[in-house]
Amino acid sequence: MSLLAGFRVVQIGEGLAAAVCGRLFADVGADVVCIDADNSTPLADYLNHGKRILGDPAAALSAVDLIVCEGRPRDLSARGYDAVGLRRLNSKAMRVFISPFGQTGPQANDPATDLTLFFASGMARLLTGQVDDLAEPPMRPVGEQSAFIGGLAAACAGMHAALVSEPGVIDVSIREALATMSATELARAGLGGKFWSRRAKIASGRLGSKSWARPTGLPIRASPGSPIGSPIGMSSTP
């Protein structure tokens, strides 16, 4: 597609959320350039398909419309990729930052994984139900769903921001993006006092307990009737 032909985007960092965001722009015709991209996995290689990879950040950043950067503020500042540093390199481009907990606040520099973000956002409760026994292992959807949801949120925010005449900064927290997906479940629990129990879901067939072996030796649990590989239909222990 050539919907965004002539629209120039720079994607900075090894994170999958930035790669998802950049891939969405590339799919609709934008010229996407990668800096420090990680193509060491099939998923990362797929997400960075159709993008140009450059080794000179200054040349790549000097004439673009949108900068998408993933990382915690401490790491980005050390590399000169924080909001101030990027503005020095290009004062006209919109800047979209993606990180687990946002660029500000007490948790801004905390590490996170797909699993911890799902539980911190409340999304895990929506998908697998309220945990009845804390001795039970945590469960999460297969794959890197937090990266896809965070990348989608960044792409939507970046597209809207690019339509604004004045350059600015968009701060995308992956945890907050996940929380918006589970707003209905959180409202049900908070306002009505109703929630799904994990065991009740299993008993009703909404969450199956059948297991398959994985090459890693960890079990996979899938809902009856759900296709194997479905993000919501399949959950696994970390």
Buried (B, 14 or more C-beta within 10 A) or exposed (E): EEEBEEBBBBBBBBBBBBBBBBBBBBBBBBBBBBBBBBBEEEBBEEBBEBBEBBEEBEEBBEEBBBBBBBBBBEBBBEBEBBBEBBBEBBEEBBBBBBBBBBBEEEBBBEEBEBBBBBBBBBBBBBBBBBBEEEEEEBBBBBBBBBBBBBBBBBBBBBBEBBEEEEBEBBBBBBBBBBBEBBEEBBEBBEEEEEBBBBBBBBEEEBBBBEEEEEEEEEBBBBBEEBEEEBBBBBBBBE
